[in-house]
Amino acid sequence: MAAMEVADIMVVAVYFILVLAIGFLVMWKANRSTVSGYFLAGRSMNWAAVGASLFVSNIGSEHFIGLAGSGAASGISVAAWEFNALLLLQLLGWIFIPVYIQCGVYTMPEYLSKRYGGRRLKLSVDLYSGALFIQESLGWNLYVSIIVLIAMTALLTVTGGLVAVIYTDTLQALLMIVGALCLTVFSLIKVGGLEEVKTKYMQASPNITAILLSYPNLRYNESCHQHLSPKPDALKILRGPTDPDMPWPGFLLGQTPASIWYWCADQVIVQRVLAAKNIAHAKGSTIMAGLLKILPMFIIVIPGMISRILFTDELMCISPEHCMEVCNSPAGCSNVAYPRLVMSVLPVGLRGLMMAVMIAALMSDLDSIFNSASTIFTLDIYKMLRKQASSRELVIVGKLFVIFMVIISIAWVPVIITMQGGQMFYYIQEVSDYLTPPIAALFLLGVLWHRCNETGAFWGGMVGFVLGALRLILAFVYHKPHCNQPDERPSLIKDVHFMYVATILFWVSALVTVVVSLCTPPPRKEQIAAATLWGLKKRRRLKLQENQKAGAAALQLLNLKGTSVLDKEKSQHLPNKLNGIEASHVRAQPGQAHVVAANPSIQNGCHMLINGPEMVEEGERKGVRDEEEEDCCLGGGGQEGGKCMKVLEWFCGFKQKMTNAPVVCRSRTGEECG
């Protein structure tokens, strides 16, 4: 395996300088002295920056290590999580975010508090996987790697807040995609194309005889043989109900609902979308991030499969002793698939680029978690303890909490090193699936069902939490044995896939929540007015009715004024009576709609009474009221022609200018219209 050379180190150094320059430039210009400015970037970010930040916040170093490792070990099934995210991101943008914005929350615990009236492990895995790549590339000590990685990320996060995080994420997204595409192209060229990948992967079994000759002291057990050959359905994404990697009923009924927590209720993800300047930009960011989530299948999973083809005897180690010799992990060596491919396939210079990509992936993950964790602590815990805390004090506390997070994270890494299995990505999903399904059920029911109350949510969450924690403890107690050891775990642990456990946890939590909510008093109106989709729709209906009443009142006032003017003209100009009548008849001629207003504004056939600031095309001005924009985006009105253009305008969020003048319209028959 090639080593990093001077040119590679220079590329990494240039990357660090560029990130620091952008980060400090943004910090210098941004308003970081207020709570909104530090924790939500002043809610001023456009859709492209938020979308890029969403992507790289999710595609961290554990994806490059874990997805590629799972691709090497079991094929393309792991890509199901990436395609699933495309749909769940739209659920976030079109269902959850409008409710969160209407509710006016900074954090997810704050939403639960407003919705229900009550008070509420990924980081260390990211640290381990990012440091693993650096250790593979540079041979640095694991803890030295972690400390070097964490120092710059903490510096940017502590000093710059979310605005620095998002802008540096945008640079890192570009770097990540370009670098990973380069590796994919070089790897495909080396193995002869995509069709050759399919053929050679199914033949990529280790040469046991050659390995035993190379390591005379190794002992080989026949029980390990079943793990060495590619699985027959390795080229399928969704597999049979009993598949150990991707059982399709468990994925659809358990993993998908559980993933709602990550994509629609996790602070790291939601905080970025809340930083968008308005709802249209928030929706645009989720569309962009969803489309980008198609890429990992091609730039991470397939390179992992290629790595198995090129380094079969190393990645598919034949015994725990052999694995210790190759990668210092008895559970397996698939996790080193991606760094081995980088260091062996890419030329000098591009190796440095990919090194920078991995650092970018880790930094984007770390800064996301640091900023989100400090937001929750500062606004949900510290502010509750010190209700009179000033904005400056809250910002300082948030920065100090980031430093505390750094210390805790480094201390937790040894636990992850000893517990992580051969496929890190599945390890992350398994732990998550024991803890998050009840939370996903509470958020989903809280947003969609206005009858759900605090008592139901509490008992549903508690039942799910107890069951999930019990299953997690059993998983820690009964470790999966190595392939050369007998599996004596209870059948509940050995034979029930973690996705089926997630299915049980989600639906049991939801059922308990529904039953208890129906058996107890409903929530107060103020709890559901702004914190549910039902409340959001009701508010729009009320606003539409208010607009119609105001339009009718304005129309009546104009008609009264017109009548008084005609009476005055009649008394003063009797000879011109006929002319006056004809003129009035022309003005009221049916067949045309007359809009009476100064500088009228029409968007999607919707004529509104706006008493707020002007609305302009998205992205040109700040401070547009999200609620008004959402009303006009989602409102109907006109039934005539131009429907395709109206749909396009609604989808893209384009607006024409609106003034403060009330707008009234009349239909072709002369009647009022809303």
C-alpha positions as CSV (number, residue, x, y, z in Angstrom):
1,M,0.0,0.0,0.0
2,A,1.4,3.4,-1.0
3,A,2.1,6.0,1.6
4,M,1.2,9.7,1.8
5,E,3.8,11.8,0.0
6,V,4.8,15.5,0.2
7,A,2.3,16.5,-2.6
8,D,-0.5,14.8,-0.7
9,I,0.3,16.5,2.5
10,M,0.4,19.9,0.7
11,V,-3.1,19.2,-0.7
12,V,-4.4,18.6,2.8
13,A,-2.6,21.7,4.1
14,V,-4.3,23.8,1.3
15,Y,-7.7,22.4,2.3
16,F,-7.2,23.4,6.0
17,I,-6.1,26.9,5.0
18,L,-9.2,27.2,2.7
19,V,-11.6,26.0,5.3
20,L,-10.1,28.3,7.9
21,A,-10.2,31.3,5.6
22,I,-13.9,30.7,4.7
23,G,-14.8,30.0,8.3
24,F,-13.2,33.1,9.7
25,L,-14.4,35.3,6.8
26,V,-18.0,34.2,7.6
27,M,-17.4,34.7,11.3
28,W,-16.2,38.2,10.7
29,K,-19.3,39.2,8.7
30,A,-22.0,37.2,10.5
31,N,-24.0,38.4,13.5
32,R,-23.0,36.0,16.2
33,S,-23.9,38.0,19.3
34,T,-27.6,37.0,19.4
35,V,-29.1,33.6,20.2
36,S,-30.7,33.4,16.7
37,G,-27.6,34.5,15.0
38,Y,-25.3,32.0,16.8
39,F,-27.6,28.9,16.9
40,L,-29.7,29.4,13.8
41,A,-27.5,31.5,11.6
42,G,-30.0,34.4,11.9
43,R,-32.4,32.3,9.8
44,S,-30.8,33.8,6.7
45,M,-29.4,30.8,4.7
46,N,-30.4,30.0,1.1
47,W,-31.5,26.6,-0.1
48,A,-28.2,25.6,-1.7
49,A,-26.1,26.2,1.4
50,V,-28.6,24.4,3.7
51,G,-29.0,21.5,1.3
52,A,-25.2,21.0,1.0
53,S,-24.9,21.2,4.8
54,L,-27.7,18.6,5.3
55,F,-25.8,16.3,2.9
56,V,-22.4,16.5,4.5
57,S,-23.9,16.5,8.1
58,N,-25.3,13.1,7.3
59,I,-22.5,11.7,5.1
60,G,-19.8,11.7,7.7
61,S,-16.7,9.7,8.1
62,E,-18.8,6.7,9.4
63,H,-20.4,6.6,6.0
64,F,-17.2,6.4,4.1
65,I,-15.9,3.8,6.4
66,G,-19.1,2.0,7.3
67,L,-21.0,2.1,3.9
68,A,-17.9,1.0,2.0
69,G,-17.2,-1.7,4.6
70,S,-20.7,-3.1,4.4
71,G,-20.5,-2.9,0.6
72,A,-17.4,-5.0,0.7
73,A,-18.9,-7.5,3.2
74,S,-22.4,-8.0,2.0
75,G,-23.1,-6.1,-1.3
76,I,-25.4,-3.2,-2.2
77,S,-28.2,-3.8,0.4
78,V,-26.8,-1.0,2.6
79,A,-27.7,1.5,-0.1
80,A,-31.4,1.1,0.9
81,W,-30.8,3.6,3.8
82,E,-29.6,6.2,1.3
83,F,-32.6,5.8,-1.1
84,N,-35.0,5.8,1.9
85,A,-33.6,9.2,3.0
86,L,-34.7,10.8,-0.3
87,L,-38.3,10.3,0.7
88,L,-38.0,11.0,4.4
89,L,-36.2,14.4,3.6
90,Q,-39.3,15.4,1.7
91,L,-41.4,14.5,4.7
92,L,-39.3,16.8,6.7
93,G,-39.5,19.7,4.3
94,W,-43.2,19.5,3.5
95,I,-44.8,18.3,6.7
96,F,-42.6,18.8,9.7
97,I,-40.7,22.1,8.9
98,P,-43.9,24.2,8.4
99,V,-45.1,23.1,11.8
100,Y,-41.7,23.7,13.5
101,I,-41.5,27.2,12.0
102,Q,-45.1,28.0,12.9
103,C,-44.3,26.8,16.4
104,G,-41.3,29.1,16.6
105,V,-38.9,26.6,18.1
106,Y,-35.1,26.4,18.1
107,T,-34.7,22.8,19.3
108,M,-36.6,19.5,19.2
109,P,-37.0,19.2,22.9
110,E,-38.5,22.7,22.8
111,Y,-41.1,21.5,20.3
112,L,-42.0,18.5,22.5
113,S,-42.4,20.9,25.4
114,K,-44.7,23.2,23.5
115,R,-46.6,20.3,21.9
116,Y,-47.1,18.1,25.0
117,G,-46.4,20.6,27.8
118,G,-43.7,18.5,29.4
119,R,-39.7,18.6,29.6
120,R,-36.3,15.6,27.6
121,L,-24.3,8.1,20.2
122,K,-23.4,9.0,17.2
123,L,-20.5,11.4,18.0
124,S,-17.9,8.9,19.3
125,V,-18.5,6.6,16.3
126,D,-17.7,9.5,14.0
127,L,-14.6,10.2,15.9
128,Y,-13.4,6.6,15.7
129,S,-14.1,6.1,12.0
130,G,-12.4,9.4,11.0
131,A,-9.4,8.7,13.1
132,L,-9.3,5.1,11.7
133,F,-8.8,6.6,8.2
134,I,-6.0,8.9,9.3
135,Q,-4.4,6.0,11.2
136,E,-4.5,3.9,8.0
137,S,-3.1,6.8,5.9
138,L,-0.5,8.3,8.1
139,G,0.2,5.7,10.8
140,W,-0.6,8.2,13.5
141,N,-1.7,7.0,17.0
142,L,-5.5,6.8,17.3
143,Y,-5.7,9.4,20.1
144,V,-3.3,11.8,18.4
145,S,-5.5,11.6,15.3
146,I,-8.7,12.3,17.3
147,I,-7.2,15.3,19.1
148,V,-5.8,16.9,15.8
149,L,-9.2,16.3,14.1
150,I,-11.2,17.8,17.0
151,A,-9.1,20.9,17.5
152,M,-9.9,22.8,14.3
153,T,-13.6,21.7,14.3
154,A,-14.1,22.9,17.8
155,L,-12.3,26.2,16.9
156,L,-14.7,27.0,14.1
157,T,-17.8,25.8,16.0
158,V,-17.0,27.7,19.2
159,T,-16.2,31.0,17.5
160,G,-18.4,31.0,14.4
161,G,-21.7,29.3,15.4
162,L,-24.1,27.8,12.8
163,V,-23.4,30.3,10.1
164,A,-19.7,29.2,10.0
165,V,-20.7,25.6,10.1
166,I,-23.0,25.8,7.1
167,Y,-20.7,27.8,4.9
168,T,-17.7,25.5,5.6
169,D,-20.1,22.5,5.0
170,T,-20.8,23.9,1.5
171,L,-17.2,23.8,0.6
172,Q,-16.8,20.4,2.1
173,A,-19.8,19.1,0.2
174,L,-18.2,20.1,-3.1
175,L,-14.8,18.7,-2.1
176,M,-16.5,15.4,-0.9
177,I,-18.4,14.8,-4.1
178,V,-15.5,15.7,-6.5
179,G,-13.0,13.5,-4.5
180,A,-15.3,10.5,-4.2
181,L,-16.2,10.7,-7.9
182,C,-12.5,10.7,-8.8
183,L,-12.0,7.5,-6.7
184,T,-15.0,5.8,-8.3
185,V,-13.8,6.5,-11.8
186,F,-10.2,5.3,-11.1
187,S,-11.5,2.2,-9.3
188,L,-13.9,1.3,-12.2
189,I,-11.1,1.7,-14.7
190,K,-8.9,-0.6,-12.7
191,V,-11.4,-3.4,-12.5
192,G,-12.7,-3.0,-16.1
193,G,-16.1,-1.3,-15.6
194,L,-19.4,-1.8,-13.8
195,E,-20.2,-5.1,-15.4
196,E,-16.8,-6.5,-14.3
197,V,-17.6,-5.3,-10.8
198,K,-20.8,-7.5,-10.8
199,T,-18.9,-10.5,-12.1
200,K,-15.7,-10.3,-10.1
201,Y,-17.4,-9.4,-6.8
202,M,-19.3,-12.7,-6.8
203,Q,-16.0,-14.5,-7.2
204,A,-14.1,-12.5,-4.6
205,S,-13.4,-15.2,-2.0
206,P,-10.1,-15.3,-0.1
207,N,-7.3,-17.8,-1.0
208,I,-7.2,-19.7,2.2
209,T,-4.2,-21.8,1.2
210,A,-2.1,-18.8,0.3
211,I,-3.0,-17.0,3.5
212,L,-2.1,-20.0,5.7
213,L,1.3,-20.1,3.9
214,S,1.9,-16.4,4.5
215,Y,1.0,-16.7,8.2
216,P,2.2,-20.1,9.4
217,N,1.0,-19.6,13.0
218,L,-2.7,-19.0,11.9
219,R,-5.4,-21.5,12.7
220,Y,-8.3,-21.9,10.4
221,N,-11.8,-23.1,11.5
222,E,-14.3,-24.4,9.0
223,S,-17.1,-22.6,10.7
224,C,-15.6,-19.3,9.4
225,H,-16.0,-20.5,5.8
226,Q,-19.6,-19.3,5.4
227,H,-18.5,-15.7,6.0
228,L,-15.8,-15.7,3.4
229,S,-17.8,-16.1,0.1
230,P,-20.0,-13.4,-1.3
231,K,-23.7,-13.9,-0.5
232,P,-25.9,-15.1,-3.4
233,D,-28.2,-12.1,-3.2
234,A,-25.3,-9.6,-2.7
235,L,-26.5,-7.6,-5.7
236,K,-30.1,-7.1,-4.4
237,I,-31.1,-4.2,-2.1
238,L,-34.2,-5.6,-0.4
239,R,-33.8,-9.3,0.5
240,G,-35.8,-12.1,2.0
241,P,-37.6,-11.9,5.4
242,T,-34.9,-13.9,7.1
243,D,-31.8,-12.2,5.6
244,P,-29.3,-11.2,8.3
245,D,-28.5,-7.9,6.6
246,M,-31.6,-6.5,4.9
247,P,-35.0,-8.2,5.6
248,W,-37.5,-6.3,3.5
249,P,-40.4,-6.4,6.0
250,G,-38.2,-5.2,8.8
251,F,-36.8,-2.4,6.7
252,L,-40.2,-1.1,5.5
253,L,-42.2,-1.5,8.7
254,G,-39.4,-0.9,11.3
255,Q,-36.4,0.8,9.9
256,T,-38.3,3.4,7.8
257,P,-40.5,4.6,10.7
258,A,-37.4,4.6,13.0
259,S,-35.5,6.7,10.5
260,I,-38.2,9.4,10.8
261,W,-36.5,10.3,14.0
262,Y,-33.2,11.0,12.4
263,W,-34.5,12.9,9.3
264,C,-37.5,14.7,10.8
265,A,-36.7,15.1,14.5
266,D,-33.0,15.0,15.1
267,Q,-31.5,18.3,16.2
268,V,-28.5,18.0,13.8
269,I,-30.7,17.8,10.7
270,V,-33.6,20.0,11.7
271,Q,-31.4,22.9,13.0
272,R,-30.0,23.3,9.5
273,V,-33.4,23.5,7.8
274,L,-34.6,26.0,10.5
275,A,-31.7,28.2,9.5
276,A,-33.2,28.7,6.0
277,K,-34.5,32.2,5.3
278,N,-38.1,31.0,4.7
279,I,-40.2,27.9,4.0
280,A,-39.6,27.9,0.3
281,H,-35.8,27.8,0.8
282,A,-36.3,25.1,3.5
283,K,-38.2,22.9,1.1
284,G,-35.7,23.5,-1.6
285,S,-32.9,22.4,0.7
286,T,-34.6,19.1,1.4
287,I,-35.1,18.4,-2.3
288,M,-31.4,19.1,-3.0
289,A,-30.2,17.0,-0.1
290,G,-32.6,14.2,-1.2
291,L,-31.1,14.1,-4.7
292,L,-27.6,14.2,-3.3
293,K,-28.4,11.1,-1.2
294,I,-28.5,9.1,-4.4
295,L,-24.8,9.5,-4.8
296,P,-23.5,7.3,-1.9
297,M,-24.5,4.2,-3.8
298,F,-22.1,5.0,-6.5
299,I,-19.3,6.9,-4.8
300,I,-19.1,4.9,-1.5
301,V,-20.8,1.4,-1.7
302,I,-19.5,0.4,-5.2
303,P,-15.9,1.5,-4.3
304,G,-16.3,-0.7,-1.2
305,M,-17.2,-3.6,-3.4
306,I,-14.3,-2.9,-5.7
307,S,-12.0,-2.8,-2.7
308,R,-13.0,-6.4,-1.9
309,I,-12.2,-7.4,-5.4
310,L,-8.7,-5.9,-5.3
311,F,-7.9,-6.8,-1.6
312,T,-9.8,-10.0,-1.0
313,D,-7.2,-11.8,1.1
314,E,-6.9,-8.8,3.4
315,L,-10.5,-7.6,3.8
316,M,-12.0,-11.1,4.0
317,C,-9.8,-12.3,6.8
318,I,-10.2,-16.1,7.5
319,S,-10.0,-16.0,11.3
320,P,-10.0,-13.6,14.2
321,E,-6.2,-14.1,14.5
322,H,-5.8,-13.2,10.8
323,C,-8.0,-10.1,11.3
324,M,-5.8,-9.0,14.1
325,E,-2.8,-9.3,11.9
326,V,-4.4,-7.3,9.1
327,C,-6.3,-4.5,10.8
328,N,-6.0,-5.0,14.5
329,S,-9.7,-5.9,14.9
330,P,-10.8,-9.5,15.6
331,A,-14.4,-8.8,14.4
332,G,-13.4,-8.2,10.8
333,C,-11.5,-5.9,8.4
334,S,-14.2,-4.7,6.1
335,N,-14.0,-1.3,7.8
336,V,-10.6,-0.6,6.2
337,A,-12.0,-1.2,2.6
338,Y,-12.3,2.5,1.7
339,P,-8.9,3.8,3.0
340,R,-7.1,0.8,1.5
341,L,-8.6,1.6,-1.9
342,V,-7.7,5.3,-1.6
343,M,-4.1,4.6,-0.8
344,S,-3.7,1.9,-3.5
345,V,-5.6,3.2,-6.5
346,L,-5.2,6.9,-6.6
347,P,-2.1,8.7,-7.8
348,V,-0.1,11.2,-5.7
349,G,-2.0,14.4,-5.2
350,L,-5.4,12.8,-5.5
351,R,-4.6,10.7,-2.4
352,G,-4.2,14.0,-0.6
353,L,-7.5,15.1,-2.0
354,M,-9.2,12.1,-0.6
355,M,-7.5,12.5,2.7
356,A,-9.0,16.0,2.8
357,V,-12.4,14.5,1.8
358,M,-12.3,12.2,4.9
359,I,-11.3,15.1,7.1
360,A,-14.1,17.2,5.6
361,A,-16.5,14.4,6.3
362,L,-15.5,14.1,9.9
363,M,-15.3,17.9,10.5
364,S,-18.8,18.4,9.0
365,D,-20.2,15.7,11.3
366,L,-18.4,17.0,14.3
367,D,-19.3,20.7,13.9
368,S,-22.9,19.6,13.3
369,I,-23.1,17.7,16.5
370,F,-21.2,20.2,18.6
371,N,-23.4,23.1,17.5
372,S,-26.7,21.1,17.9
373,A,-25.7,19.7,21.3
374,S,-24.8,23.1,22.6
375,T,-28.0,24.5,21.3
376,I,-30.1,21.9,23.1
377,F,-28.1,22.3,26.4
378,T,-28.2,26.1,26.3
379,L,-31.8,26.7,25.3
380,D,-33.5,23.7,26.9
381,I,-31.5,23.2,30.1
382,Y,-29.5,26.2,31.0
383,K,-32.2,28.7,30.1
384,M,-34.7,26.7,32.2
385,L,-32.3,27.0,35.2
386,R,-31.5,30.7,34.6
387,K,-34.6,32.2,33.1
388,Q,-33.1,35.7,33.3
389,A,-30.0,34.9,31.3
390,S,-29.1,37.4,28.6
391,S,-28.4,36.6,25.0
392,R,-24.7,37.2,25.5
393,E,-24.6,34.8,28.4
394,L,-26.5,32.1,26.5
395,V,-24.0,32.4,23.6
396,I,-21.0,32.1,26.0
397,V,-22.6,29.0,27.7
398,G,-23.1,27.4,24.3
399,K,-19.5,27.8,23.4
400,L,-18.3,26.4,26.7
401,F,-20.6,23.4,26.3
402,V,-18.9,22.6,23.0
403,I,-15.6,22.3,24.8
404,F,-17.2,20.0,27.4
405,M,-18.5,17.9,24.5
406,V,-15.0,17.5,23.1
407,I,-13.7,16.1,26.4
408,I,-16.6,13.7,26.8
409,S,-16.2,12.5,23.2
410,I,-12.6,11.7,23.5
411,A,-13.2,9.8,26.7
412,W,-15.9,7.6,25.1
413,V,-13.8,6.5,22.1
414,P,-12.2,3.4,23.8
415,V,-15.6,2.0,24.5
416,I,-16.5,2.3,20.8
417,I,-13.2,0.7,19.7
418,T,-13.8,-2.4,21.8
419,M,-17.5,-2.8,20.9
420,Q,-17.6,-2.0,17.2
421,G,-18.3,-5.0,15.0
422,G,-16.9,-5.9,11.6
423,Q,-19.5,-3.7,9.8
424,M,-19.6,-0.3,11.6
425,F,-22.6,1.1,9.6
426,Y,-24.8,-1.8,10.8
427,Y,-23.6,-1.3,14.3
428,I,-24.7,2.3,14.2
429,Q,-28.1,1.4,12.9
430,E,-28.6,-1.4,15.4
431,V,-27.9,0.8,18.4
432,S,-30.1,3.5,16.9
433,D,-33.0,1.1,16.2
434,Y,-33.2,0.1,19.9
435,L,-33.6,3.7,21.1
436,T,-35.2,5.9,18.4
437,P,-38.5,4.3,17.3
438,P,-40.5,5.5,20.4
439,I,-39.2,9.1,19.8
440,A,-40.2,8.8,16.1
441,A,-43.7,7.7,17.1
442,L,-44.1,10.7,19.5
443,F,-43.0,13.2,16.9
444,L,-45.1,11.7,14.1
445,L,-48.2,11.5,16.3
446,G,-47.6,14.9,17.8
447,V,-47.4,16.6,14.3
448,L,-50.2,14.6,12.5
449,W,-52.7,13.8,15.3
450,H,-54.1,16.7,17.3
451,R,-55.8,14.4,19.8
452,C,-52.5,13.0,21.1
453,N,-51.8,14.3,24.6
454,E,-49.0,14.4,27.1
455,T,-50.1,11.4,29.1
456,G,-50.4,9.2,26.0
457,A,-47.0,10.5,24.8
458,F,-45.4,9.9,28.2
459,W,-46.6,6.3,28.6
460,G,-46.0,5.4,24.9
461,G,-42.5,6.7,25.1
462,M,-41.8,5.0,28.4
463,V,-43.0,1.6,27.3
464,G,-40.9,1.9,24.1
465,F,-37.9,3.2,25.9
466,V,-38.0,0.4,28.5
467,L,-38.3,-2.3,25.9
468,G,-35.6,-0.8,23.7
469,A,-33.2,-0.3,26.6
470,L,-33.8,-3.9,27.7
471,R,-33.0,-5.2,24.2
472,L,-29.9,-3.0,24.0
473,I,-28.6,-4.2,27.4
474,L,-29.1,-7.8,26.2
475,A,-27.1,-7.0,23.1
476,F,-24.3,-5.7,25.2
477,V,-24.4,-8.7,27.5
478,Y,-24.6,-11.3,24.8
479,H,-21.9,-10.3,22.3
480,K,-21.9,-11.9,18.9
481,P,-19.2,-14.5,19.0
482,H,-16.4,-14.7,16.5
483,C,-16.8,-17.1,13.6
484,N,-14.6,-19.8,15.2
485,Q,-16.7,-19.9,18.4
486,P,-20.1,-21.5,19.0
487,D,-23.1,-19.1,19.1
488,E,-24.8,-19.8,22.4
489,R,-26.9,-16.6,22.6
490,P,-30.6,-16.8,23.4
491,S,-32.9,-17.2,20.4
492,L,-34.4,-13.8,21.1
493,I,-31.0,-12.2,20.6
494,K,-29.6,-14.5,17.9
495,D,-32.6,-15.0,15.6
496,V,-34.6,-11.7,15.8
497,H,-33.2,-9.1,13.5
498,F,-32.8,-5.6,15.0
499,M,-35.1,-4.2,12.3
500,Y,-37.9,-6.4,13.6
501,V,-37.2,-5.1,17.1
502,A,-37.5,-1.6,15.7
503,T,-40.9,-2.6,14.2
504,I,-42.2,-3.8,17.5
505,L,-40.9,-0.8,19.4
506,F,-42.4,1.8,16.9
507,W,-45.8,0.2,16.6
508,V,-46.2,-0.7,20.3
509,S,-45.2,2.8,21.3
510,A,-47.7,4.3,18.8
511,L,-50.4,2.0,20.0
512,V,-49.9,2.7,23.7
513,T,-49.8,6.5,22.9
514,V,-53.1,6.3,20.9
515,V,-54.9,4.2,23.5
516,V,-53.9,6.3,26.5
517,S,-54.6,9.5,24.7
518,L,-58.1,8.4,23.9
519,C,-58.7,7.4,27.5
520,T,-57.5,10.7,28.9
521,P,-58.6,14.3,28.4
522,P,-57.5,16.0,25.1
523,P,-54.7,18.5,25.0
524,R,-55.4,22.2,25.5
525,K,-56.1,24.3,22.4
526,E,-52.9,26.3,22.8
527,Q,-50.9,23.1,22.7
528,I,-52.2,22.1,19.3
529,A,-52.9,25.5,17.7
530,A,-49.3,26.1,16.5
531,A,-47.7,22.6,17.0
532,T,-49.7,20.3,14.8
533,L,-50.5,20.0,11.1
534,W,-54.1,20.2,12.0
535,G,-53.5,23.6,13.7
536,L,-51.5,24.8,10.7
537,K,-54.3,24.0,8.3
538,K,-57.0,25.5,10.6
539,R,-54.9,28.7,10.9
540,R,-54.8,28.9,7.1
541,R,-58.5,28.5,6.8
542,L,-59.2,31.2,9.4
543,K,-56.8,33.5,7.6
544,L,-58.5,32.9,4.3
545,Q,-61.8,33.6,5.9
546,E,-60.4,36.8,7.4
547,N,-59.1,37.8,4.0
548,Q,-62.5,37.2,2.4
549,K,-64.3,39.2,5.1
550,A,-61.8,42.1,4.8
551,G,-62.2,42.0,1.0
552,A,-66.0,42.1,1.3
553,A,-65.8,45.0,3.7
554,A,-63.5,46.9,1.4
555,L,-65.8,46.2,-1.6
556,Q,-68.8,47.4,0.4
557,L,-67.0,50.6,1.3
558,L,-66.0,51.2,-2.3
559,N,-69.6,50.6,-3.4
560,L,-70.9,53.0,-0.8
561,K,-68.4,55.7,-2.0
562,G,-69.3,55.0,-5.6
563,T,-73.0,55.4,-4.8
564,S,-72.5,58.8,-3.0
565,V,-70.4,60.0,-5.9
566,L,-73.2,59.1,-8.4
567,D,-75.9,60.7,-6.3
568,K,-73.8,63.9,-6.2
569,E,-73.3,63.8,-9.9
570,K,-77.0,63.2,-10.4
571,S,-78.0,66.3,-8.5
572,Q,-75.4,68.5,-10.1
573,H,-75.5,67.2,-13.7
574,L,-79.0,66.0,-14.5
575,P,-78.5,66.5,-18.2
576,N,-75.6,64.1,-18.1
577,K,-77.6,61.4,-16.3
578,L,-77.7,59.0,-19.3
579,N,-74.0,59.3,-19.8
580,G,-73.4,58.6,-16.1
581,I,-75.5,55.5,-16.3
582,E,-73.7,54.3,-19.4
583,A,-70.3,54.9,-17.8
584,S,-71.4,53.0,-14.7
585,H,-72.7,50.2,-16.9
586,V,-69.3,49.9,-18.7
587,R,-67.4,49.8,-15.4
588,A,-69.6,46.9,-14.2
589,Q,-69.7,45.1,-17.5
590,P,-69.8,41.3,-16.8
591,G,-67.2,39.1,-18.4
592,Q,-64.1,40.7,-16.9
593,A,-62.7,40.6,-13.3
594,H,-62.0,44.0,-11.8
595,V,-59.3,44.2,-9.1
596,V,-59.6,47.4,-7.1
597,A,-56.3,48.2,-5.4
598,A,-53.1,50.2,-5.6
599,N,-50.4,48.2,-7.2
600,P,-52.3,44.9,-7.0
601,S,-50.4,41.6,-6.5
602,I,-51.6,38.4,-7.9
603,Q,-49.8,35.1,-7.3
604,N,-51.2,31.7,-8.1
605,G,-54.7,33.2,-8.5
606,C,-54.6,34.2,-4.9
607,H,-55.6,37.8,-3.9
608,M,-54.5,38.5,-0.4
609,L,-54.8,41.3,2.2
610,I,-51.2,41.8,3.5
611,N,-50.4,44.1,6.3
612,G,-46.8,43.0,6.6
613,P,-43.6,43.7,4.7
614,E,-43.3,43.4,0.9
615,M,-42.7,40.0,-0.5
616,V,-40.2,39.6,-3.3
617,E,-38.7,36.8,-5.3
618,E,-37.1,34.2,-3.0
619,G,-33.5,34.9,-2.1
620,E,-33.5,38.6,-2.8
621,R,-34.6,39.9,0.6
622,K,-34.7,38.8,4.3
623,G,-37.5,39.0,6.8
624,V,-40.3,37.7,4.6
625,R,-42.9,36.2,6.9
626,D,-43.0,32.5,6.5
627,E,-46.6,32.1,7.3
628,E,-47.8,34.5,4.7
629,E,-45.5,32.9,2.1
630,E,-46.8,29.5,2.9
631,D,-50.4,30.7,2.6
632,C,-49.8,32.0,-0.8
633,C,-47.7,29.0,-1.9
634,L,-50.2,26.5,-0.8
635,G,-53.3,28.5,-1.4
636,G,-55.5,28.1,-4.4
637,G,-57.9,30.5,-6.0
638,G,-57.9,30.9,-9.7
639,Q,-59.5,28.1,-11.8
640,E,-58.6,29.4,-15.2
641,G,-55.6,28.8,-17.5
642,G,-52.0,28.9,-16.6
643,K,-52.2,26.0,-14.2
644,C,-48.8,24.6,-15.1
645,M,-47.1,28.0,-14.5
646,K,-48.9,28.3,-11.2
647,V,-47.7,24.9,-10.1
648,L,-44.2,25.8,-11.1
649,E,-44.3,29.2,-9.3
650,W,-45.7,27.4,-6.2
651,F,-43.0,24.7,-6.4
652,C,-40.1,27.1,-6.8
653,G,-41.4,29.7,-4.4
654,F,-41.3,32.7,-6.8
655,K,-43.3,35.8,-5.8
656,Q,-44.2,39.1,-7.3
657,K,-44.1,42.1,-5.1
658,M,-46.9,42.7,-2.7
659,T,-47.8,46.0,-1.2
660,N,-49.6,46.9,2.0
661,A,-52.7,48.0,0.1
662,P,-55.8,45.7,0.5
663,V,-56.7,43.8,-2.6
664,V,-60.2,43.0,-3.7
665,C,-61.3,41.2,-6.7
666,R,-64.5,40.6,-8.6
667,S,-65.3,37.5,-10.6
668,R,-66.7,37.6,-14.1
669,T,-70.3,37.7,-12.7
670,G,-69.4,40.7,-10.5
671,E,-69.4,38.6,-7.3
672,E,-66.7,38.7,-4.7
673,C,-63.8,36.2,-4.8
674,G,-61.3,35.3,-2.1
